[in-house]
Amino acid sequence: MNRSKPMAENARKIRHIRLLLGFFVAALVASGLTAFPLVWETRLLAAWFGEGTHTAIMFPKLAWWLSHVREGLDASYGSYPFLAYGTDWLAFAHLIIAVVFWGPIKAPVKNIWVVEFGMIACVAVVPLALICGMIRGIPLYWRLIDCSFGFFGLIPLFIVWRMIRGIAAEERKS
């Protein structure tokens, strides 16, 4: 039996897995890093898209929301800068979760549980965003944007999960 063909196919799958997980890790790191400078970011977004901009004409609710969030962060962090510590921990969590994904990048079959954990987390984003967002007064369109992070994160992880299972099945055959 020619075992070189399945081995070559598994090597191709592993390269693809590493590429998709590298993208996922980069997205987690970027998401984490953007949680640190929230005041600066919201000022920038409000200047670009908030009330008084051309975007406000087409999307007045979005413009109002961005301006409202900017005002809230300016007031909160101006008087109570320790509140930013909560988003520092959010950023830290994203970075640490990204580190965990180095396991399946190095050894996909052995560390499939990390991919499964990531898939569970992506699915869990949806009820968290919908329920807690509603309780906190976050507009529905913004909660749906938050839900999209879980949905779009799930896609590469599901592809990776299926490829890892295929490699594991091939390894069991040989």
C-alpha positions as CSV (number, residue, x, y, z in Angstrom):
1,M,0.0,0.0,0.0
2,N,1.3,3.5,-0.9
3,R,1.4,5.5,2.3
4,S,3.1,8.5,0.8
5,K,-0.1,9.9,-0.7
6,P,-2.0,10.1,2.6
7,M,1.1,11.4,4.3
8,A,1.4,14.2,1.7
9,E,-2.3,15.0,2.1
10,N,-1.9,15.2,5.9
11,A,1.1,17.5,5.5
12,R,-1.0,19.7,3.3
13,K,-3.8,19.7,5.8
14,I,-1.4,20.6,8.6
15,R,-0.1,23.6,6.7
16,H,-3.7,24.7,6.1
17,I,-4.5,24.2,9.8
18,R,-1.5,26.3,10.8
19,L,-2.5,29.0,8.4
20,L,-6.1,29.2,9.6
21,L,-5.1,29.0,13.3
22,G,-2.4,31.7,12.6
23,F,-5.2,33.9,11.3
24,F,-7.4,33.1,14.3
25,V,-4.5,33.9,16.7
26,A,-3.8,37.2,14.9
27,A,-7.5,38.2,15.1
28,L,-7.5,37.4,18.9
29,V,-4.3,39.4,19.4
30,A,-5.7,42.4,17.4
31,S,-9.0,42.2,19.3
32,G,-7.1,42.1,22.6
33,L,-4.8,45.0,21.8
34,T,-7.7,47.2,20.7
35,A,-9.2,46.8,24.2
36,F,-6.4,48.8,25.8
37,P,-6.9,52.3,24.1
38,L,-10.7,52.4,24.2
39,V,-10.9,56.2,24.9
40,W,-8.6,57.1,22.0
41,E,-10.4,54.6,19.7
42,T,-13.9,55.9,20.5
43,R,-12.8,59.5,20.1
44,L,-11.4,58.5,16.7
45,L,-14.5,56.6,15.7
46,A,-16.8,59.4,16.9
47,A,-14.7,61.9,14.9
48,W,-15.0,59.8,11.8
49,F,-18.5,58.5,12.0
50,G,-20.2,60.2,15.0
51,E,-22.7,63.0,15.2
52,G,-21.9,65.9,12.8
53,T,-20.3,63.7,10.2
54,H,-21.5,62.6,6.8
55,T,-22.1,59.1,8.2
56,A,-24.6,60.6,10.6
57,I,-26.8,61.5,7.7
58,M,-27.0,57.9,6.5
59,F,-26.7,56.1,9.9
60,P,-28.0,58.5,12.6
61,K,-28.5,55.8,15.3
62,L,-24.9,54.6,14.7
63,A,-23.5,58.1,14.9
64,W,-25.5,58.8,18.1
65,W,-24.3,55.5,19.6
66,L,-20.6,56.2,18.8
67,S,-20.8,59.7,20.2
68,H,-22.7,58.4,23.3
69,V,-20.1,55.8,24.0
70,R,-17.3,58.3,23.6
71,E,-19.0,60.6,26.1
72,G,-19.5,57.8,28.5
73,L,-15.9,56.7,28.4
74,D,-14.6,60.2,28.6
75,A,-16.7,60.9,31.7
76,S,-16.1,57.5,33.3
77,Y,-12.4,57.2,32.7
78,G,-11.9,60.9,33.4
79,S,-13.4,60.6,36.9
80,Y,-12.7,57.0,37.6
81,P,-9.7,55.8,35.6
82,F,-9.6,52.5,37.5
83,L,-12.6,51.4,35.4
84,A,-10.3,51.0,32.5
85,Y,-8.6,48.2,34.5
86,G,-11.6,46.0,33.5
87,T,-11.0,46.3,29.8
88,D,-7.2,45.8,30.5
89,W,-8.2,42.4,31.8
90,L,-10.4,41.8,28.8
91,A,-7.4,42.5,26.6
92,F,-5.2,40.2,28.7
93,A,-7.7,37.4,28.3
94,H,-7.7,37.7,24.5
95,L,-3.9,37.6,24.5
96,I,-3.7,34.6,26.8
97,I,-6.4,32.7,24.8
98,A,-4.3,33.4,21.7
99,V,-1.3,31.8,23.4
100,V,-3.3,28.6,24.1
101,F,-3.8,28.2,20.3
102,W,-0.1,27.6,19.8
103,G,-0.7,24.1,21.1
104,P,-2.8,23.0,18.1
105,I,-0.5,25.0,15.7
106,K,2.4,22.8,16.9
107,A,0.5,19.5,17.4
108,P,-3.0,19.7,15.9
109,V,-4.2,16.1,16.7
110,K,-2.9,16.1,20.2
111,N,-4.4,19.5,21.0
112,I,-7.8,19.3,19.2
113,W,-9.4,20.1,22.6
114,V,-8.2,23.7,22.3
115,V,-10.0,24.0,18.9
116,E,-13.1,22.6,20.5
117,F,-12.8,25.0,23.4
118,G,-12.5,27.9,20.9
119,M,-15.6,26.7,19.1
120,I,-17.5,26.5,22.3
121,A,-16.4,30.1,23.2
122,C,-17.4,31.3,19.7
123,V,-20.9,29.9,20.2
124,A,-21.1,31.3,23.7
125,V,-20.5,34.8,22.4
126,V,-24.0,34.9,20.9
127,P,-26.1,34.5,24.1
128,L,-23.7,36.6,26.1
129,A,-23.9,39.5,23.6
130,L,-27.7,39.2,23.2
131,I,-28.6,38.8,26.9
132,C,-26.0,41.0,28.6
133,G,-26.1,43.5,25.8
134,M,-29.8,43.9,26.3
135,I,-29.4,44.2,30.1
136,R,-26.7,46.9,29.6
137,G,-28.7,48.8,27.0
138,I,-26.5,48.0,24.0
139,P,-28.4,48.6,20.7
140,L,-29.4,45.4,18.9
141,Y,-27.3,46.3,15.8
142,W,-24.2,46.6,18.0
143,R,-25.0,43.3,19.7
144,L,-25.3,41.6,16.3
145,I,-21.9,43.0,15.4
146,D,-20.6,41.4,18.6
147,C,-22.3,38.1,17.7
148,S,-20.6,38.2,14.3
149,F,-17.2,37.8,16.0
150,G,-18.4,34.5,17.4
151,F,-19.8,33.4,14.0
152,F,-16.8,34.5,12.0
153,G,-14.4,32.9,14.6
154,L,-16.3,29.7,14.4
155,I,-15.9,29.3,10.7
156,P,-12.1,28.8,10.6
157,L,-12.2,26.7,13.8
158,F,-14.8,24.4,12.4
159,I,-12.7,23.9,9.2
160,V,-9.6,23.2,11.3
161,W,-11.6,20.8,13.6
162,R,-12.8,18.8,10.6
163,M,-9.3,18.6,9.1
164,I,-7.8,17.5,12.4
165,R,-10.4,14.8,12.8
166,G,-9.5,13.6,9.2
167,I,-5.8,13.5,10.1
168,A,-6.6,11.6,13.3
169,A,-8.7,9.1,11.3
170,E,-5.8,8.6,8.8
171,E,-3.3,8.1,11.7
172,R,-5.6,5.4,13.2
173,K,-5.7,3.5,9.9
174,S,-1.9,3.3,9.6
